[in-house]
Amino acid sequence: MRVYIALITLFLPVWLMAQADVTQHIIPGRTNSKQQQQKPYVVLISVDGLRYDLVDKYHATHLQQLRGHGVAAKAMIPSYPSLTFPNHYTLVTGLYPAHHGLVDNTFYDKKRNEIYRLGNRKAVEDSSWYGGTPLWVLAEQQQMVTASFYWVGAESAIKGVRPTYYYRFSDSIEMDTRIQEVKNWLTLPADRRPHLVTFYMPQVDHEEHTYGPESKQAEEAVHFVDESVGKMVRMTDSLKLPINYILVSDHGMITADTVHQLLMPSAIDTLKFKVPDGDVLVHLYANDAKDIQPTYAALKQLAVDYDVYLANDIPARWHYSAKDDYYQRIGDMLLVPHAPKSFNFRRRKSLLGKHGFDNALPEMQATFYAWGPAFKNQLQIPAFENVHVYPLVAHILGLNITDKIDGSLDVLAPVLKKK
């Protein structure tokens, strides 16, 4: 399998870039309570960019076999916007992006007068940007040990808590080493053994961005993660523990129109609006509210191949309007291109594969498979929203959900075996 270092450097933020720190971080003094030692295990795997159809399209035989012994959704609907950071954090909080605070990969916070960027590690590791209670925080608060081999938010002390075992992302760590570490965690003594493990795999997303989701390179990346997951399951099966696997993706991918790109509309005055980087979604933050309406009217007149929304008028199905915006981080106006077109305000070389578009588009749909002792066998279910993964995991682990969430156990309860 090819080395992905160059792709990671080009396309993913600092938290996904090669780091000098390849050591495992361990929070001392934590143990499972006697009660938690009796609980089952969940390994939550994310394959970034694994569109709902790619396992069958590219004949990923290990995943086909594993889902056949468990549950497979027709698709999983990502939250809007269908981007990496918002959706990874939704999966582990059960909250829509406007409710947990990561409303985009890059956005502006008026109260703080700061921009959150993926390339800014200081921001990425600053817990004050993150709302909700991630699954590992929920578990650790209830004296259940957790581990993370990468996940959005896992490197930040949200509510003062990180996973007991975690790594800062480093592409220097080979996949076989990562898989071996999962087995190592699960062979620890019962009082120190993590019952929740999160595990992130970026390879498919990398290749799709560079070559497109229909490319040979994307197919090879799907086969790589297929082999890797198969290897992990074989290694951990030998432990004879009640391990439940949930494999998800954060979004799908579409082949972008890199020829007919959208430039900055003349109606936007960058002296009057802050305009963070964005191609599939552009936020406009007004320095003075009086400039919103005239600029909106002018943009509506100019709009071709994109929609313009005021914050109050964003489609309700996105859960992304001003009334949903708990942290006031969504723009006063949004520019939303019609897929597969995108904006390119700075006339940069564009990626061939893109996501972040309307989450109702088939190409944006994600993957959900689950297998293990908690799950029914050979069950296919219809598409569902990804906010419902959180209560499912919490239920399997016997954790009490302490905050109000957007997900509901009722949606995925039918996938579980009756006790």
N, C-alpha and C positions, 0 to 999 in steps of 0.2 A: 504494500500500500504506500502511495507516495507520501512524502513529507509535506506537512501543511503549514510550515512556519511562515513562508512568504505570504500565503493567503491570510493567515491570522493577522500578520502585521498590516496588511492592506485593509482588511474589512471588518475587524472586530475591535472593540474598545480595549482600553488598557487592561481591564480586568480579565480579558481573554488573550492578552499578549504574553509572550514569553517573559518570565520574571526570574530574577536571580534567586529568589526565595523558593526553593523546591522542598523545603522541610515540612513535615507534618506538625501542625500546631495542636497542642493538647491543653485543654483547660483543666488544671489540677483540682483534685478534691471532689470530683463528681462520681456518683455511683447510682445504679438503678436501685430503687426501693425493692423490698421483698415482693411487693405486689406487682411492680413493673417487670420483675424478672420472669414472671409467669406469662407475660403477654407475647403475642406473635411478633413477627418482624415484617417490615415493609422496605423494599428497595425501590425507590422512585427514580426511574431513568428518563432523562430527556434527550431525545435525538433532535437537535435543532434543525428546523426546516424540513422535517420528514412529512411531506404532504400526505394526506390521507390515502392516496392511491399508489404511492411509490413502492410499498412492500410487494404488492401484487404485480405492478408494472415491471419491476426489476427482479421478480422471483427471489425474494429474500426468504430462503427456505427455512432457516432456523426460526425466524419470527412467525412465519406462517404456521409452523408446527407448534410453537409455544402458545400462540393465541388460540389454536385449535383445542388446546387443553384448558382453555379458560374463556375469556370474554373479549370480544372485538366489537368496537363501535363502528358504524358506517363511516363516521367522521366525528371529530371533536371541533366545536366551533370556538375559535379564539376570541378573546375580548378585543374590542376596538381601542386603539389601533393594533393591527395584527403584526406587532413588532416584538423583538426579543425580550427586552427588559420588562415592559409592561406585562407580558403574558407569563413569563417565568415567575414573576412575583405574584400574579393572580393565582397561579396554580398552587402556591404554597401559603396563600392568605385567604382564599375564597372570596376575594373582593375584586370588583371591577377596577380598572386602572384609576378612574376618577375618584374612587373611594380609598385606594391605598396610597396614592400620591405619585406613583411613577407613570405619568400620563403620556410619556413618549420616551424615546431614547435620548432626546435632547429637549429641554424645555426651560422656561423662565419662571421664577417665583417672584412675584411682585413684592410680597411682604419682606422677603429676604434680600431682594434686589440682587439675586444671584441666578446663574444659569447652571443647571445640572447637565453635565456632558459625560458620555461614556468614557471619553478619553481622560477624564479628570479623576484620578484615583482617590484624591482627597475627598471629592464629593461622593464617589462610589462607596467609600468606607465610612462615610458620615451617617450615623444612624438617624439623625434628625430629619433626613429626607424620606424615611420609610415609615409608612403607617401600617396598621394591622398587626397581627401576631402570627409570624411565620410558623409553620409546623414544628420546626426544631425548637423554637422558643416555647411554644405551647407544651411540647414534650419535656423539655428541660425544666420548665416551671413545675411540672408534675412529677419530677424526679425520675424521668426516663432519659437515658443517655442516647445521644444522636451523633451522626457523622455526616460529613459532606465532602464529596470530591467534586466541588464546584456547584454553585447555584447562585443566582442573583440574590444578593442580600446576605449570603452566608458568611461573607468576610467582614460584615459590619455588626457591631454589638447592638442589635435592635432590642429595645427595652433592656439594654445592658447585658444581653445574652447572645453568645455565639454557640454553634454546635460544639460539643465536647471535643470532637476530632474534626479538623478541617484543614484545607489547603488553600493558599492563594494560587490562582491559576498560573500554570506554567506549562507551555507546550513542550518543555524539555522532558517532562515525565511521560514515558512511553505508555501506550494503552495497556500492555500486559502488566506493567507495574501497577497501574491504577486498579486493574481487576484483581491482582494479587492482594492489594491493600484492602479491598472489600472483604476478601476471604479472611485476611488477618484480623480485621475488626470483628468478624463474626465468629472467630475462634477464641476471642478473649474470654476470660472468666465471666460468669453470668452477671456479676455485679458491675462489670465495666463494659459489657458488650452492648453496642448500639442497637436499638430496636427500629430506628429509622435511619436509612442511608439515602442521601440524594446523590445522583451521579449524572453528570452532564457530558454530552458528546457533540462536538461542533462540526464534524467532518462534512456531513451532507450539506449543511447550510453554506459552508465555504465553497464547495464545488459548484453548487447551484448559482451562487452569486457570480462566479467567474465565467462559467460555461453555460449556465441555464439548466433548468430542471429536467430537460429532455436529453441531456448530453450523456456521452459515454462516461465522462468523469463523474457525473452525479450518480450514475448506475454503479460505478466502482465504489463510491463512498457509501452507498446503501449496502453493498455487499460487505464492506469493511465493518460497519456497525452491526450488521447481521451476524457476522462471524464473532465479533467481540461480545455481543450479548449472549450468543450461544456458549461461548467459552466461560463467561461469568456464571451462567446458570449451571453448567457442568461442574465447575469448581465448588460452588456453594451447595449444590445438591448433595455432595458427599458429606456435608455436615449434619444432615438429618435434622435440620431445624425447620420450624413452621414459617418459612419465608414466603411472603407474597410479593410478587413483582407487579409493578404498574409502569408501563412504558408509554410515554406521552411525547408529543412535540408541541412546540410553542405556536407554530403557524405553518402555512404552506408556502408556495412559491409560484411565481408566474414568470414567463419569458417576457421581459420588458421591451417596450418599443424604444430603442436607443437612437433612432433616427429622428423621429418627430417629437422632440422634447420641448417642454414648456419653459419659457424664460420668464423672468420677473415681470409682472404686469406693470405698465407705466403708472398706474394709479397708486402704487405703493411708494410712499415717501419714507425712506429709511431714517430720516431725521425725526419723523413723527412716530415711527413704530419700531420696536425691536423685533427682528426677524431671525430667530435661531435657524441653524441649518436644518433643512428638511427637503425631501424629494417626493415622498408619497403622502406627506401631510405637512402643511406649512401653518405655523401659528403666527398670528400678528398680534403683538402686545402694544396697545396704544400708550404713548407717554402722556397724552391728554385725552380724556374721554370724548371731548367735543369733535375729535377727528374721526371717530369711529363711523358714524352714520354717512358723512359725505364720501369717505373712502369705500365703504361698503357699496353705496349706490354706484360709484364709478366702476368698481370691480364687477358688479353684476352686469353692467353694460359691456364690459370687455370679455367676460368669461366665455371661453370656448374650450371644450375638453376638460373642464374642471368646474366644480361647484364651489360657491362661496356661502359660508354660514356665519351668522352672528352667534355668539355663545349661547344665547337663549333659544336659538332655533335649530340646533343640531338634532338630527333624528333621534327620537326617544329610544329606539332599539339599540343604539350604541351606548346608552348609559353614560353619556359624555358631555351633556349640556351643562350650562352654568349651575343649574340646581343640583347636579350630581357632583360638581367640582368641589369636593370637601376642602381642598388645599389651595384653591384659586390659582391653579397652575395651567389651565387650558387658555389658549389665546382668546382675545376679545373677538377675533374673527379666525376662521379656518378656511384654508384653501385645500380642497380635496380633489386630486386629479382622477380622471376616469381611466381605470386600468385598461391596457398596460402602459399608458403614458405616465410620465412623471415630470416633476419640475427639476430644472438644472440651472439655478440662479447664477452659479459661479462657473458655469461652462466647463465642468470637470469631466474627465472620462467616466462614463456611466457603467454601472454593473449590468450584466446581461440578465441576471435573475433578481427579482425584487419581491418584497412583501410589505405589509403595512396598509394595504388597501382595505376596502370595505370587507368586513369579516363575513358577510353573507356570500361572497364570491366563492364558487367551488375551489378555485385555485388557492384560496387562503385557508382552506380547511386543514385541520391538524389530525394527528393519529392518537388513538387510545386503545391499548391492549392491556389486559390484566390476567394473571394466572397465579395459582398457588392455592393453599388449603382453604382460604376464605371465599374463593370464587367458584361459581358454577362452571360447569364444563360445556364446551361447544355452544356457547351462547352468543348470538349476535344482537346488538341493540341499535336503535336509531341514533342519529347525531344528537349531541347535547352540548351545552355551554361549559367551558372549562372551569367556571367558578365552583362546580359541583365536585371536583376532585378533592378539595380540601376536607369537606365533611366526611367523605368516604374513607380517606386515610385516617382521620381522627377516630372514626368509628372502629376500624379494624384494630387500631392500637389501644382502644379503650380510653381515649383522652377526652376530657370534658372541654368543650369549646366555650371559651370565656368571653368572647366578644361577639357583637352582632356581625354576621357575614351575609354575603349575597347568595352563596350556594346553599343547597338543601340536600340532606341525605336522602330524602324521598325520591330524588331523581335517579340515583344509582343504587339504592337499596335492593332493587330486583336482581342485581348481579351477584349478590352475596348468597352463600348457602345458608340455610336456616340452621341455627344452633340447636 
